[in-house]
């Protein structure tokens, strides 16, 4: 895949691209390349954690592509467009359905979506996909691997396991996107996502996310402002 321009957030380069360009490049890469591309999808909460978590920071740095998954990244930087793990997951599954690519999914046994839920959801929407769901290692090498463990476990899994799957074309972090796929969680309507209020929707649906929302909407902007001030002074 082509090299994209990036903008550093807390020293971590986030790629500055549009979803149209990125998804077109994904399709081309799946069709024409045997190289393994690791795509991670850091949001403000993950980037705040990476400031003090060296292992997470190194894992993010090891990815080939880091897309901005969070409206705060768009509002507070000059990044062009939010590109979520959920949307990228669906783009990959559409390609797998169309071309019969094999898909491996690493799931969290303690999460909302279990193996039967995931298999049923993919069969219902992307019926041509050949899917293996595991909590750790695959029995064969999938064309696409989706890692749905949540941060930082999914980044750690990729850091530790990516080298085992040299013939896999794309490895992607999807976080809670797998619960949207299985309808265990309801995603915000499109108009709410477009105006940047998906975080509020998720807080209403899951009040337990309050601390995570505070990190994304209060702590993250404060760190961004502090970094800008220190750079200017």
C-alpha positions in Angstrom: 0.0 0.0 0.0 1.1 3.6 -0.6 2.7 5.6 2.1 0.3 8.2 3.6 1.1 11.5 5.2 0.8 11.5 9.0 0.3 13.9 11.9 1.9 13.1 15.2 -0.4 13.0 18.3 1.6 12.6 21.5 4.5 11.6 19.3 2.6 8.8 17.5 2.1 9.3 13.8 -1.6 9.1 12.8 -2.2 8.8 9.1 -4.0 11.7 7.4 -6.2 10.1 4.8 -9.8 9.9 3.6 -11.9 6.8 4.0 -12.5 6.7 0.2 -8.7 6.6 -0.5 -8.1 4.1 2.3 -10.8 1.7 1.4 -9.9 1.7 -2.3 -6.3 0.9 -1.3 -7.5 -1.9 0.9 -9.3 -3.5 -2.0 -6.3 -3.2 -4.2 -4.0 -4.6 -1.6 -6.2 -7.6 -1.0 -6.3 -8.3 -4.7 -2.7 -7.6 -5.8 -0.3 -7.9 -2.8 1.0 -10.7 -0.6 2.5 -8.3 1.9 1.0 -8.2 5.5 -0.4 -4.9 6.5 -1.2 -4.2 10.2 -3.9 -1.5 10.7 -4.5 -0.1 14.2 -7.3 2.3 15.0 -6.3 4.5 17.9 -8.9 6.8 19.5 -8.3 9.6 22.1 -8.6 7.1 25.0 -6.0 4.8 23.5 -3.6 7.7 22.8 -3.9 9.0 26.3 -3.1 5.5 27.6 -0.1 5.3 25.3 1.5 8.4 26.9 2.4 6.4 30.0 2.1 2.8 28.7 5.4 2.1 26.8 4.3 -1.3 25.6 1.1 0.1 24.1 3.0 2.9 22.5 5.5 0.5 20.9 2.7 -1.7 19.7 1.0 1.3 18.0 4.2 2.4 16.5 4.7 -1.1 15.0 1.6 -0.9 12.9 1.9 0.0 9.2 -1.2 2.2 9.3 -2.9 4.0 12.2 -6.2 5.6 11.3 -7.9 8.2 13.6 -10.9 6.5 15.3 -12.4 9.4 17.3 -14.0 12.7 16.6 -11.8 14.4 19.1 -8.8 13.7 16.8 -10.5 15.4 13.9 -11.7 18.4 16.0 -8.4 19.1 17.7 -5.9 18.3 14.9 -5.7 18.8 11.2 -6.5 15.2 10.4 -9.0 15.0 7.6 -11.5 12.3 8.5 -12.4 9.8 11.2 -11.9 6.2 10.0 -13.2 3.8 12.5 -12.3 0.2 13.1 -16.0 -0.7 12.7 -16.2 0.9 9.2 -13.0 -0.6 8.1 -14.1 -4.0 9.4 -17.3 -3.8 7.3 -15.3 -2.8 4.2 -13.1 -5.8 4.6 -16.0 -8.2 5.2 -17.7 -6.8 2.1 -14.5 -7.7 0.1 -14.3 -11.1 1.7 -17.9 -11.8 0.8 -17.4 -10.6 -2.8 -14.1 -12.5 -3.4 -14.4 -15.4 -0.8 -11.4 -14.3 1.2 -10.9 -16.2 4.4 -11.5 -14.2 7.7 -10.1 -15.0 11.1 -11.6 -13.2 14.2 -9.9 -13.1 17.6 -12.7 -12.6 20.1 -12.9 -12.1 23.8 -14.6 -15.0 25.6 -15.6 -12.7 28.4 -17.2 -10.2 26.1 -20.8 -9.7 24.8 -20.3 -11.5 21.5 -19.5 -15.2 21.6 -18.5 -17.5 18.8 -22.0 -18.5 17.7 -23.1 -14.9 17.7 -20.2 -13.8 15.5 -20.6 -16.7 13.1 -24.4 -16.1 12.8 -23.9 -12.4 12.2 -21.4 -12.9 9.4 -23.4 -15.7 7.8 -26.5 -13.5 7.7 -24.8 -10.5 6.2 -21.6 -11.7 4.5 -22.6 -15.3 3.7 -19.7 -16.0 1.3 -17.1 -15.4 4.0 -15.1 -18.4 5.2 -14.7 -17.6 8.9 -12.8 -19.0 11.8 -13.3 -17.5 15.3 -10.8 -18.1 18.0 -9.7 -16.6 21.3 -6.0 -17.0 20.5 -4.5 -18.9 17.5 -5.9 -20.0 14.1 -5.7 -23.5 12.7 -4.9 -22.0 9.2 -3.7 -18.6 7.9 -6.7 -16.3 7.1 -6.4 -13.7 4.4 -7.9 -11.1 6.9 -7.6 -11.1 10.7 -9.9 -9.0 12.8 -8.8 -8.6 16.4 -11.7 -7.8 18.7 -10.1 -7.8 22.2 -10.4 -4.1 23.1 -7.4 -2.0 23.9 -4.7 -2.7 24.8 -5.2 -6.4 24.6 -5.8 -6.3 20.8 -2.6 -4.3 20.2 -0.6 -6.7 22.4 -2.1 -9.7 20.5 -1.0 -8.3 17.2 2.5 -7.3 18.5 2.9 -10.9 19.8 1.3 -12.9 17.0 1.5 -11.0 13.7 4.7 -12.7 12.6 3.0 -16.1 12.7 0.7 -15.1 9.9 3.0 -14.0 7.1 0.5 -14.9 4.4 -2.3 -12.8 6.0 -2.9 -9.7 3.9 -4.5 -7.4 6.5 -4.6 -7.5 10.3 -7.0 -5.0 11.9 -8.0 -3.9 15.4 -11.8 -3.6 15.6 -12.4 -3.3 19.4 -16.1 -3.1 20.2 -17.0 -3.1 16.5 -17.7 -6.8 16.8 -20.6 -6.1 19.2 -22.1 -3.8 16.6 -21.8 -6.6 14.0 -23.6 -9.0 16.3 -26.2 -6.4 17.5 -25.1 -7.0 21.1 -24.6 -3.2 21.1 -26.6 -0.7 19.0 -24.4 1.7 17.0 -25.4 5.4 16.9 -27.6 6.4 13.9 -25.6 7.8 11.0 -26.6 11.4 11.5 -25.3 11.3 15.1 -22.0 9.9 14.0 -21.7 12.5 11.3 -22.1 15.4 13.8 -19.5 13.8 16.1 -21.8 12.8 19.0 -21.4 9.1 18.9 -19.6 9.3 22.3 -22.8 10.8 23.8 -24.9 8.0 22.3 -22.6 5.4 23.8 -22.6 7.0 27.2 -26.4 7.0 27.3 -26.5 3.4 26.2 -23.6 2.4 28.5 -23.3 4.7 31.6 -20.4 2.5 32.8 -18.3 4.1 30.0 -18.3 7.5 31.9 -14.6 7.3 32.8 -13.7 6.4 29.3 -15.8 9.3 27.9 -14.1 11.7 30.4 -10.7 10.6 29.1 -11.7 11.1 25.5 -13.6 14.4 25.9 -11.8 16.2 28.8 -8.3 14.7 29.4 -7.4 14.2 25.8 -8.1 17.8 24.8 -6.2 19.1 27.8 -3.1 17.0 26.8 -3.4 18.3 23.2 -3.5 21.9 24.5 -0.7 21.3 26.9 1.5 19.9 24.0 0.7 22.8 21.8 1.5 25.3 24.5 4.8 23.6 25.3 5.7 23.5 21.6 5.1 27.2 21.2 6.9 28.3 24.4 
